[in-house]
Amino acid sequence: MSSRIAEVQGIISLLLHPRRLLTILAGIFATIAYVWIAAVRAVPGVRRRKIVQRAEWRARRSRSSD
C-alpha cells in the first residue's frame, strides 16, 4: 500500500467518524486556550520582573560609568 493511499484512508476514517474529528479539534482548542490563559495570567509577574531587572541594569550601568 502506498503512502498516498494510507493518507487518504486516514482522512476518510476521520470523515466517517466525526466524533474523532471533534475530539481532535476540541483537544487542539483546549491546548490553545490553556496556553493563552497561562500567558495572560503570567503577564503581571513578567512585568514586575522586567521592572526589577531594568532597575538593576541601570544601577550597574551607572556604577560602571562613575
Secondary structure as GFF3:
##gff-version 3
##sequence-region A 1 66
A	DSSP	alpha_helix	3	16	.	.	.	ID=ss1
A	DSSP	alpha_helix	18	65	.	.	.	ID=ss2
###
